[in-house]
Amino acid sequence: MIRSIVRTAIALTVATGLWFAGTPAPVVASPPPAVFVTGGEISGRAADGVVEYFGIPFAAPTGGEARFAPPRPVPPWPGVRPAREHGPQCPQNGYLPGLPPLGPTSEDCLTIDVYAPDRARDRPLPVMVFFHGGGYLSGSNTEYDGPTRMAADGDVVVAIPNYRLGPFGFLSLPELSAESGGATGTVGIQDQQAALRWVRDNAHAFGGDPGNVTIFGESAGGVSVCTHFAAPGSDALFAKAIIQSGPCARAPLAPGDRDAAFARSQRYADSVGCGDAATRLACLRALPVATLLDASSVQADGRTPIWAPSIDGVVITRTLDAGLVGDARKTPIIVGTTSGEGALMVAETDYALGHIPDAESYERYVRQSFGVHADRVLARYPLDRYPSPAAAQIAVITDSGLACPTLATSRTARDAGHPLWQYEFDQAPLGDANPVLPGAFHSAELLYLFTRFMGVPIPWTGASAAFAAQMQRWWTTFAHTGDPNAPGSPEWWAWPEPTGHSSDGPALVMRATGSYMTDDFATRHDCAFWSELAR
């Protein structure tokens, strides 16, 4: 399953003491002036060259009769609301069975965190809105609390919203469709749209330009970015897009068939004791949050997506590929992957459960995942080509699930006329020889884009610090101009115009030791093979 579990990496590195001993606390300056936003006045704090406003409500609480319903306008508050603490996470389980969530949860969770440069500016700044990953089951803006250098050095405003997850965000029932004008299974995406409308209406309060919004996200957040191309209500809410390890093509988390979503949600309702169609919705709304999260269908198994949006014909009206093709604006896009995406999935499905992949489990994984094609996959990725069964499994997951679907996404976007830049992140934050998380695993690039996770600073030094600054410069330059290239940065070639055949464009391989262009991405990841299997 495609999930952003960067917190796994953080937990492992904290446990082993690799990064954080003796890290200084953020430098906090005097409180900045209060600002007015939708709902009332808020006060934040200045720290490390940015002004931070945390836990700002962008929609009303979602409990009771509002559970499973579209987001509603935020109620006003009296006086000045402190915005110095993150809001609670949306209801979710821990990232592994038996573990609690990383912080407090609540159905009053639709909040947004904003980071803006702490200095005067002579013009409105680009705004970057980040959608977190987590397989549509977990995650929050609390984790991604450090786009500090992007904002301060890149001269951009960064906003990170929460959105509803699991059944709370993607339950799809005929009753919900009837009470919401046909919308169903899309509440989590509607939450993201509500956050984007809030940004449009309030960007000016933080020095931002509501007409220059870049949406970016990783894993489920990357698929969310793709989904906004397929959601007509999002068309006027963003101008540029960055898709990180969450391709639009062949994405397991892509919006699916509405009838299939109905059937899945009806089975879920049965499993929690709400099987009577006449009272089902009221029953689900009356149940405690813990009961709704205890169902087996809300526990991730690390392989198969459980909850995802549906193409309801109202909020989401087309497939993700069709969304890219139908975007008349020809939105500029950055899209990419990490070179060893599968390492994080293997860490979650095997190592975290006390199992070291072996020849038997590798074959079992391939047969369960690829069915009638399993023999072809095993022949194409034989164990004797790799140093370990884990390495073979990582290669299969990386190539089949992320690298080649990303290449297909690039081809579709390029052929539809989008200005497009592709990358492959190839920097190993924990080292290539790390036994659990080797290489550039899924979500590794986030450790260079963000400067803090869950309140813990990431103090890169030397070449790693310079590389992190370069990563942030590519992203923020793109937000300013629609092109990631800037003086002093390694040249990043855009994909060429369509030539009438399926030639591939270049990819920028990103490394701390020197980034460079390559045109062999498809060959290295055996994308012709995976394309044939996907037909």
C-alpha positions as CSV (number, residue, x, y, z in Angstrom):
1,M,0.0,0.0,0.0
2,I,1.2,3.4,-0.9
3,R,1.6,5.3,2.4
4,S,3.7,8.1,3.8
5,I,5.0,6.8,7.0
6,V,7.9,9.2,7.5
7,R,7.1,9.0,11.2
8,T,8.4,5.4,11.1
9,A,11.8,6.7,10.0
10,I,11.7,9.4,12.6
11,A,10.8,7.0,15.4
12,L,13.6,4.6,14.3
13,T,16.2,7.4,14.1
14,V,15.1,8.9,17.5
15,A,15.3,5.4,19.0
16,T,18.8,4.9,17.7
17,G,20.0,8.4,18.5
18,L,21.1,9.1,14.9
19,W,20.2,12.8,14.7
20,F,18.8,14.6,17.5
21,A,21.0,14.6,20.6
22,G,21.7,18.1,21.8
23,T,19.6,19.9,19.2
24,P,18.9,23.5,20.2
25,A,15.3,24.7,20.6
26,P,13.8,27.1,18.0
27,V,14.6,30.7,18.5
28,V,11.4,32.4,19.4
29,A,11.0,36.2,19.0
30,S,8.3,38.5,20.3
31,P,4.7,37.7,19.3
32,P,3.8,39.1,15.9
33,P,0.7,41.3,15.5
34,A,-2.7,39.6,15.5
35,V,-4.4,39.1,12.1
36,F,-8.0,38.8,11.0
37,V,-9.1,35.6,9.2
38,T,-12.4,34.0,8.5
39,G,-14.0,33.5,11.9
40,G,-12.1,36.2,13.8
41,E,-8.8,37.4,15.0
42,I,-5.8,35.1,15.7
43,S,-2.4,35.6,17.3
44,G,0.7,33.5,16.4
45,R,4.4,33.5,17.2
46,A,7.6,34.4,15.5
47,A,10.4,31.8,15.4
48,D,13.4,31.1,13.3
49,G,12.7,33.8,10.7
50,V,9.0,32.9,10.2
51,V,5.7,33.7,11.7
52,E,3.7,30.6,12.7
53,Y,0.0,30.4,13.1
54,F,-1.1,26.9,14.3
55,G,-4.5,25.3,14.7
56,I,-6.6,27.8,12.7
57,P,-10.1,26.4,12.1
58,F,-11.1,26.5,8.4
59,A,-14.3,24.6,8.9
60,A,-16.7,23.7,11.7
61,P,-16.4,20.6,13.9
62,T,-17.4,17.4,12.2
63,G,-19.0,15.3,15.0
64,G,-22.6,14.4,15.5
65,E,-24.9,15.1,12.6
66,A,-21.9,16.6,10.8
67,R,-20.0,13.3,10.8
68,F,-19.5,12.1,7.2
69,A,-21.1,15.4,5.9
70,P,-19.4,18.0,3.8
71,P,-17.3,20.6,5.6
72,R,-19.4,23.5,7.0
73,P,-18.4,27.1,7.5
74,V,-16.3,27.8,10.6
75,P,-18.3,29.5,13.4
76,P,-16.9,32.9,14.5
77,W,-15.1,33.2,17.9
78,P,-14.9,36.1,20.3
79,G,-11.8,38.1,21.0
80,V,-8.3,37.0,19.9
81,R,-7.8,33.3,19.4
82,P,-4.3,32.0,20.3
83,A,-2.9,30.2,17.3
84,R,0.4,28.9,18.9
85,E,-0.5,25.2,19.3
86,H,-1.3,22.6,16.7
87,G,-4.9,21.5,16.6
88,P,-5.8,17.8,17.2
89,Q,-5.4,15.2,14.5
90,C,-8.4,13.9,12.7
91,P,-9.6,10.5,14.1
92,Q,-7.2,7.7,13.3
93,N,-5.4,4.7,14.6
94,G,-1.6,4.4,15.1
95,Y,0.5,3.7,12.0
96,L,1.0,0.1,13.2
97,P,-1.5,-2.2,14.9
98,G,-1.4,-1.8,18.6
99,L,0.2,1.6,18.6
100,P,-1.7,4.8,19.5
101,P,-1.9,7.8,17.3
102,L,1.0,10.3,17.6
103,G,-1.1,12.9,19.3
104,P,-4.6,13.9,20.5
105,T,-7.4,13.2,18.1
106,S,-10.8,14.9,17.7
107,E,-13.6,15.3,15.3
108,D,-13.0,19.0,15.7
109,C,-9.9,18.6,13.6
110,L,-10.3,20.8,10.4
111,T,-7.5,23.2,11.2
112,I,-4.7,24.7,9.1
113,D,-1.2,25.7,10.1
114,V,0.4,28.7,8.3
115,Y,4.1,29.7,8.1
116,A,5.1,33.1,6.6
117,P,8.4,35.0,6.4
118,D,8.9,37.3,9.3
119,R,9.8,40.3,7.4
120,A,8.3,43.1,5.3
121,R,7.7,42.4,1.6
122,D,6.9,44.7,-1.2
123,R,4.6,42.3,-3.1
124,P,2.3,39.3,-2.2
125,L,4.2,36.0,-1.9
126,P,3.4,32.7,-3.5
127,V,1.5,30.3,-1.3
128,M,2.3,26.6,-1.1
129,V,-0.3,24.2,0.3
130,F,0.9,20.8,1.5
131,F,-1.3,17.7,1.7
132,H,0.1,15.1,4.1
133,G,0.3,11.4,3.3
134,G,-0.7,8.3,5.3
135,G,-2.7,6.2,3.0
136,Y,-5.8,8.2,3.7
137,L,-5.8,6.5,7.1
138,S,-3.4,8.5,9.2
139,G,-1.3,11.7,9.3
140,S,-1.8,15.3,10.3
141,N,-0.3,18.8,10.0
142,T,1.2,18.3,13.5
143,E,3.8,16.0,12.0
144,Y,4.9,18.3,9.2
145,D,5.6,21.3,11.4
146,G,8.8,22.6,9.9
147,P,8.6,24.1,6.5
148,T,10.6,26.9,8.1
149,R,13.4,27.3,5.6
150,M,11.1,26.9,2.7
151,A,9.1,29.9,4.0
152,A,12.0,32.0,5.3
153,D,14.6,31.4,2.6
154,G,12.2,30.7,-0.3
155,D,10.0,33.8,0.4
156,V,6.8,31.8,0.3
157,V,3.8,31.3,2.6
158,V,3.3,27.6,3.4
159,A,-0.1,26.3,4.6
160,I,-0.7,22.7,5.8
161,P,-4.3,21.6,6.5
162,N,-5.8,18.5,8.2
163,Y,-8.5,16.5,6.4
164,R,-10.7,13.7,7.5
165,L,-9.4,10.1,7.1
166,G,-10.6,6.5,6.8
167,P,-14.4,6.1,7.1
168,F,-14.7,9.6,8.4
169,G,-13.4,11.0,5.1
170,F,-14.4,8.4,2.6
171,L,-17.5,6.6,3.7
172,S,-19.8,6.2,0.6
173,L,-23.5,5.3,1.1
174,P,-26.7,6.0,-0.8
175,E,-28.0,7.9,2.2
176,L,-25.0,10.3,2.1
177,S,-25.5,10.8,-1.6
178,A,-29.1,11.7,-1.1
179,E,-28.5,14.3,1.7
180,S,-25.5,15.8,-0.1
181,G,-26.7,16.3,-3.7
182,G,-25.0,13.2,-5.0
183,A,-21.6,13.8,-3.3
184,T,-20.4,10.6,-1.5
185,G,-17.1,9.1,-0.6
186,T,-15.3,12.4,-1.1
187,V,-15.6,14.2,2.2
188,G,-11.8,14.1,2.7
189,I,-11.2,15.8,-0.7
190,Q,-14.0,18.3,0.1
191,D,-12.1,19.1,3.3
192,Q,-9.0,19.8,1.2
193,Q,-11.1,22.0,-1.1
194,A,-12.4,23.9,1.9
195,A,-8.8,24.5,3.0
196,L,-7.9,25.8,-0.4
197,R,-10.9,28.2,-0.4
198,W,-9.8,29.4,3.0
199,V,-6.3,30.0,1.6
200,R,-7.9,31.9,-1.3
201,D,-9.9,34.1,1.1
202,N,-7.2,34.6,3.8
203,A,-3.8,34.5,2.0
204,H,-3.6,38.3,2.1
205,A,-3.6,38.3,5.9
206,F,-0.2,36.5,5.8
207,G,1.3,38.4,2.9
208,G,0.3,35.7,0.4
209,D,-1.0,35.9,-3.2
210,P,-4.3,34.0,-3.5
211,G,-3.8,33.9,-7.3
212,N,-0.5,32.1,-7.0
213,V,-1.1,28.9,-5.1
214,T,1.0,25.7,-5.5
215,I,-0.4,22.5,-4.2
216,F,2.0,19.8,-3.2
217,G,1.8,16.5,-1.4
218,E,3.5,13.2,-0.8
219,S,2.1,9.6,-1.1
220,A,-1.6,9.9,-0.4
221,G,-1.0,13.6,-0.5
222,G,0.5,13.3,-4.0
223,V,-2.6,11.3,-5.1
224,S,-4.7,14.1,-3.5
225,V,-2.9,16.6,-5.8
226,C,-3.8,14.4,-8.8
227,T,-7.3,14.2,-7.6
228,H,-7.8,18.0,-7.6
229,F,-7.2,17.8,-11.4
230,A,-10.3,15.5,-11.5
231,A,-12.4,17.7,-9.2
232,P,-13.9,20.7,-11.1
233,G,-14.5,22.6,-7.9
234,S,-10.7,22.8,-7.4
235,D,-9.9,24.4,-10.8
236,A,-9.7,28.0,-9.6
237,L,-8.0,27.1,-6.4
238,F,-4.4,26.4,-7.5
239,A,-2.0,27.4,-10.2
240,K,0.8,24.9,-10.0
241,A,1.2,21.3,-8.7
242,I,4.0,19.1,-7.3
243,I,3.3,15.4,-7.1
244,Q,5.6,13.4,-4.8
245,S,5.5,9.6,-4.8
246,G,1.8,9.5,-5.4
247,P,1.3,9.2,-9.2
248,C,-1.9,9.8,-11.0
249,A,-1.6,6.7,-13.2
250,R,-2.4,3.3,-11.8
251,A,-2.5,4.7,-8.3
252,P,-4.0,2.2,-5.7
253,L,-5.4,5.2,-3.9
254,A,-7.0,6.7,-7.0
255,P,-10.7,7.5,-6.9
256,G,-12.7,4.4,-7.7
257,D,-16.1,3.3,-8.9
258,R,-19.0,4.6,-6.8
259,D,-20.9,1.3,-6.7
260,A,-17.8,-0.5,-5.4
261,A,-17.4,2.2,-2.8
262,F,-21.1,1.7,-1.8
263,A,-20.5,-2.0,-1.3
264,R,-17.3,-1.5,0.7
265,S,-19.0,1.0,3.0
266,Q,-22.0,-1.2,3.5
267,R,-19.8,-4.1,4.5
268,Y,-18.0,-1.7,6.9
269,A,-21.3,-0.6,8.4
270,D,-22.3,-4.2,8.9
271,S,-19.0,-4.9,10.7
272,V,-19.7,-2.2,13.3
273,G,-23.3,-3.2,14.0
274,C,-25.1,-0.8,11.7
275,G,-26.5,-3.2,9.1
276,D,-30.1,-1.9,8.9
277,A,-30.2,0.3,5.8
278,A,-33.2,2.2,7.3
279,T,-31.2,3.4,10.4
280,R,-27.6,2.8,9.1
281,L,-26.5,6.5,8.9
282,A,-28.0,7.5,12.2
283,C,-26.4,4.4,13.8
284,L,-23.0,5.2,12.4
285,R,-23.2,8.8,13.5
286,A,-24.1,7.8,17.1
287,L,-21.3,5.3,17.6
288,P,-18.2,6.3,19.6
289,V,-15.1,7.2,17.5
290,A,-13.2,4.3,19.0
291,T,-15.8,1.8,17.8
292,L,-15.6,3.2,14.2
293,L,-11.8,2.8,14.4
294,D,-11.8,-0.6,15.9
295,A,-13.2,-2.3,12.7
296,S,-10.6,-4.4,10.9
297,S,-11.2,-2.4,7.7
298,V,-9.7,0.7,9.4
299,Q,-6.5,-1.2,10.3
300,A,-3.9,-0.9,7.6
301,D,-2.3,-4.1,6.4
302,G,0.5,-2.4,4.6
303,R,-0.4,-3.8,1.2
304,T,-4.0,-3.2,0.1
305,P,-5.7,0.3,0.1
306,I,-8.7,0.3,2.4
307,W,-10.3,3.7,2.0
308,A,-10.0,6.0,-1.0
309,P,-12.2,8.6,-2.7
310,S,-14.9,7.6,-5.2
311,I,-15.8,9.1,-8.5
312,D,-19.2,10.4,-7.3
313,G,-19.9,12.6,-10.4
314,V,-20.3,15.7,-8.3
315,V,-17.0,16.4,-6.4
316,I,-14.8,14.0,-8.5
317,T,-16.1,13.7,-12.0
318,R,-13.4,11.8,-13.9
319,T,-10.4,9.6,-13.6
320,L,-7.0,11.1,-12.6
321,D,-5.6,10.6,-16.1
322,A,-8.7,12.3,-17.6
323,G,-8.2,15.1,-15.1
324,L,-4.7,15.8,-16.4
325,V,-5.9,15.7,-20.0
326,G,-8.9,17.8,-19.4
327,D,-7.1,20.6,-17.5
328,A,-7.5,23.5,-20.0
329,R,-5.1,25.7,-17.9
330,K,-2.1,23.4,-18.7
331,T,-1.0,23.7,-15.1
332,P,2.8,23.4,-14.6
333,I,3.7,20.2,-12.8
334,I,6.7,18.6,-11.0
335,V,6.4,14.9,-10.5
336,G,8.8,12.4,-9.1
337,T,9.6,9.4,-6.9
338,T,12.4,8.2,-4.6
339,S,14.8,5.5,-6.0
340,G,14.0,3.0,-3.3
341,E,10.4,3.6,-2.5
342,G,9.7,0.1,-1.5
343,A,12.0,0.1,1.5
344,L,9.5,1.8,3.7
345,M,6.8,-0.6,2.8
346,V,9.0,-3.6,3.6
347,A,9.9,-2.0,6.9
348,E,6.3,-1.6,7.8
349,T,5.0,-5.0,6.5
350,D,7.9,-7.1,7.6
351,Y,10.6,-5.6,9.9
352,A,8.1,-3.8,12.1
353,L,6.3,-7.1,12.7
354,G,9.5,-9.0,13.5
355,H,9.9,-10.7,10.2
356,I,13.0,-10.6,8.0
357,P,12.0,-11.2,4.3
358,D,13.3,-14.5,3.0
359,A,12.9,-16.4,-0.3
360,E,9.6,-17.9,0.8
361,S,8.0,-14.7,1.9
362,Y,9.3,-12.9,-1.2
363,E,7.6,-15.4,-3.5
364,R,4.4,-15.3,-1.4
365,Y,4.4,-11.5,-1.6
366,V,4.7,-11.6,-5.4
367,R,2.0,-14.3,-5.8
368,Q,-0.4,-12.4,-3.6
369,S,0.3,-9.1,-5.4
370,F,0.4,-10.1,-9.0
371,G,-1.7,-13.3,-9.3
372,V,-1.6,-14.8,-12.8
373,H,1.4,-12.6,-13.6
374,A,3.4,-13.8,-10.6
375,D,5.7,-16.2,-12.6
376,R,6.6,-13.5,-15.0
377,V,7.5,-11.1,-12.2
378,L,9.6,-13.7,-10.4
379,A,11.4,-14.5,-13.6
380,R,12.0,-10.8,-14.2
381,Y,13.1,-10.1,-10.7
382,P,15.0,-13.3,-9.7
383,L,16.5,-13.5,-6.2
384,D,20.0,-14.1,-7.6
385,R,20.1,-10.6,-9.0
386,Y,19.8,-9.0,-5.6
387,P,21.8,-9.1,-2.4
388,S,18.8,-10.2,-0.3
389,P,15.1,-11.1,-0.6
390,A,14.3,-7.7,0.9
391,A,16.2,-6.0,-1.8
392,A,14.3,-7.9,-4.5
393,Q,11.0,-7.0,-2.8
394,I,11.9,-3.4,-2.6
395,A,12.7,-3.3,-6.3
396,V,9.4,-4.9,-7.3
397,I,7.4,-2.5,-5.1
398,T,9.4,0.5,-6.3
399,D,9.2,-0.3,-10.0
400,S,5.6,-1.6,-10.2
401,G,3.9,0.7,-7.7
402,L,5.6,4.0,-8.0
403,A,8.4,4.5,-10.5
404,C,6.6,3.3,-13.6
405,P,3.2,4.8,-12.8
406,T,5.0,8.1,-12.3
407,L,6.5,7.8,-15.7
408,A,3.1,7.1,-17.1
409,T,1.8,10.2,-15.3
410,S,4.6,12.2,-16.9
411,R,3.7,10.9,-20.3
412,T,0.0,11.7,-19.9
413,A,0.7,15.2,-18.6
414,R,3.3,16.0,-21.2
415,D,1.1,14.8,-24.1
416,A,-1.7,16.9,-22.7
417,G,0.5,20.0,-22.9
418,H,1.5,20.5,-19.3
419,P,4.9,22.0,-18.7
420,L,6.5,19.2,-16.7
421,W,9.7,18.4,-14.8
422,Q,10.4,14.9,-13.5
423,Y,12.8,13.9,-10.7
424,E,14.1,10.8,-9.0
425,F,15.3,11.5,-5.4
426,D,18.4,9.3,-4.7
427,Q,19.7,10.5,-1.4
428,A,19.8,8.0,1.5
429,P,19.1,9.9,4.8
430,L,19.9,6.9,6.9
431,G,22.6,5.5,4.7
432,D,22.5,2.8,2.0
433,A,23.6,0.1,4.4
434,N,20.9,0.8,7.0
435,P,19.4,-2.7,7.6
436,V,15.8,-1.5,8.0
437,L,15.4,1.6,5.9
438,P,18.2,1.6,3.3
439,G,18.5,4.0,0.4
440,A,16.1,6.6,-0.7
441,F,13.0,5.1,0.9
442,H,9.4,6.3,0.4
443,S,9.1,9.8,2.0
444,A,12.9,10.2,2.3
445,E,12.8,13.6,0.4
446,L,10.5,15.1,3.1
447,L,13.5,15.0,5.5
448,Y,15.2,17.5,3.3
449,L,12.2,19.7,2.4
450,F,11.1,20.1,6.0
451,T,13.3,21.3,8.8
452,R,11.3,19.8,11.7
453,F,9.1,16.7,12.2
454,M,6.7,16.4,15.2
455,G,8.6,19.3,16.8
456,V,12.0,17.6,16.4
457,P,14.5,19.6,14.3
458,I,16.5,17.9,11.6
459,P,20.0,19.5,11.9
460,W,21.7,18.5,8.6
461,T,25.2,19.8,8.3
462,G,27.8,20.1,5.5
463,A,26.8,18.6,2.1
464,S,23.5,17.4,3.5
465,A,22.5,20.9,4.6
466,A,23.5,22.3,1.3
467,F,21.4,19.6,-0.5
468,A,18.4,20.3,1.7
469,A,18.6,24.0,0.9
470,Q,18.8,23.1,-2.8
471,M,15.7,20.9,-2.5
472,Q,13.8,23.7,-0.9
473,R,15.0,26.1,-3.6
474,W,13.7,24.0,-6.4
475,W,10.3,23.7,-4.8
476,T,10.0,27.4,-3.9
477,T,11.4,28.7,-7.2
478,F,8.7,26.6,-9.0
479,A,6.1,28.3,-6.7
480,H,7.4,31.7,-7.8
481,T,7.8,31.2,-11.5
482,G,6.3,27.8,-12.6
483,D,9.8,26.6,-13.4
484,P,12.2,25.0,-10.8
485,N,15.3,26.4,-12.4
486,A,17.1,29.3,-10.8
487,P,20.6,30.8,-11.0
488,G,23.1,28.6,-9.1
489,S,21.0,25.5,-9.2
490,P,21.8,22.4,-11.2
491,E,20.0,22.6,-14.6
492,W,16.7,20.7,-14.6
493,W,15.4,20.1,-18.1
494,A,11.6,20.2,-18.7
495,W,10.1,17.4,-20.7
496,P,10.1,18.2,-24.4
497,E,7.0,18.8,-26.5
498,P,5.1,15.7,-27.8
499,T,6.8,14.3,-30.9
500,G,4.0,11.9,-32.0
501,H,5.6,8.8,-30.4
502,S,6.1,7.6,-26.8
503,S,9.6,8.8,-26.2
504,D,10.4,9.6,-22.6
505,G,11.6,12.9,-21.2
506,P,14.5,13.4,-18.9
507,A,14.6,13.1,-15.1
508,L,16.7,14.9,-12.6
509,V,18.5,12.5,-10.2
510,M,18.8,14.4,-6.9
511,R,21.8,13.6,-4.8
512,A,23.8,15.5,-2.2
513,T,27.0,14.5,-3.9
514,G,25.8,16.1,-7.2
515,S,22.4,16.1,-9.0
516,Y,22.4,15.3,-12.7
517,M,20.0,14.7,-15.6
518,T,19.4,11.2,-17.0
519,D,17.2,9.7,-19.7
520,D,17.4,6.1,-18.6
521,F,14.7,6.1,-15.9
522,A,12.3,3.8,-17.9
523,T,15.1,1.3,-18.5
524,R,16.4,1.2,-14.9
525,H,12.9,0.6,-13.6
526,D,11.9,-1.9,-16.3
527,C,8.8,0.2,-17.2
528,A,8.2,-1.5,-20.5
529,F,7.6,-4.8,-18.6
530,W,5.3,-3.2,-16.1
531,S,3.4,-1.3,-18.8
532,E,2.8,-4.6,-20.6
533,L,1.5,-6.2,-17.4
534,A,-0.8,-3.3,-16.8
535,R,-2.6,-3.7,-20.1
